[in-house]
Amino acid sequence: MYLRSQDRFEELVRLKGMSQRTLADRAHVTQAFISLVAHGRRGVRPETAWRIASALGVLTDELFTKCLPDSVIGNSATRSPNANSAIRSQPSGESCVPNNLDGGNSLAC
């Protein structure tokens, strides 16, 4: 799962008066992990997404999505060279990426 919006995440942390360290302690992860998630460099498992969202007092779906946000897909460092033809936009502004589990023949969100 990936952050829907880095800005919204930062806003919630600020509104709750938390530091990344405090959030990490409450979500039982490291501050470095929170930093990676906050900057869109790392996805999280559903259980971890729930712990982070709960620590911020919001629903998991408000913060996270199963699809990679366009801002991550647009970064050439996170995209395979042949992924361009298989990426399709979703109405929510998110995109699906090739699912490499079946040889890259399908899209996964």
N, C-alpha and C positions, 0 to 999 in steps of 0.2 A: 504494500500500500504506500501511497505517496501523498505528500501534502497537496491539498487543493490550491492553497495560496500561501506563499511565504509571508506576504504582508499581513494577512489575517492571523497567522500563527504568531508573528511578532507582536501584533496588537493585543492578542489575548494574553500573552505572557506579560506584557507591560501593564494591561488593565488589572491583572491579578496581583501585580506588585511582586512578581517572581523574577528571579534570575534564572538563567539556563541551569545553573548548579542546583537551585532549589527544585525546579521542575524535574530535573534528572533524578534527584533523591526521591521525590514523591512518586515518580514513574518507575523506579528501580532500574535505571539505566545510567550510563556515564554522561557527564557533561559533554564530552567529545562526541558521543553518539547524537545527543540533542542538537549540537552544532551542525553535524553532517545532515541531519534530517531538515533542520531549519533552512539550510542553504540548498536543499534539493539534491544533495549529493548521495543520499542514502534513502532507500525505502525501508519500511518496517513490516514486521509480521502483524497480523490482525490483533493478536493479544497485546503486543507492545503499543499499537495504535490506540487500543482501548485504554491502556494504563496512562498514556500521555493525555488523551482527551479527558479522561476522568480527573486527572490531576488539575486540568484547566477548567473543569466543570462544564464541559460541552459534550455533545454526542460525537462519536467517532466519525460518522458521516459528514459532520460539519467541517472537520479538519482534513480528513483523508479520503482518497479515492483509490480504486484498484487500477485505474489507467494512469499512465505517465502523463503529467501535465504537458501542454505544448511547449512551455518554457524549457522543459528538460529534453524533450524530443528535438527541439530546434538546436540544441547544443551538439555539434558534430562529434564531440568527444564521447557522448553517451549513445551514439547511434551507429549501427553497422553500415558499411558502405552500400549494401543492397537494400536497406530498409526503406528508402524513399518511396519505392513503388508500392510497398505494402501498407504504408501508414495511411489511415483515413481519419478524418476529423469527426468528432462527435458533437452533437448540438450543445453540450455543456462546455465546449472549449477544451475538451480533453481528447487525447488520441489513443488509438489502440496500436500496439506494436506487434511485429511478427512473433508468433509463439514457436520458439525453437525446439520445443519438446517433441514436435512431430515433423521435424525437418524444416520448419519455417513455412509450412504450407497454410497455416491458419493465423488468425489474429486473436490476440488475447487482451483483455482489459483488466 
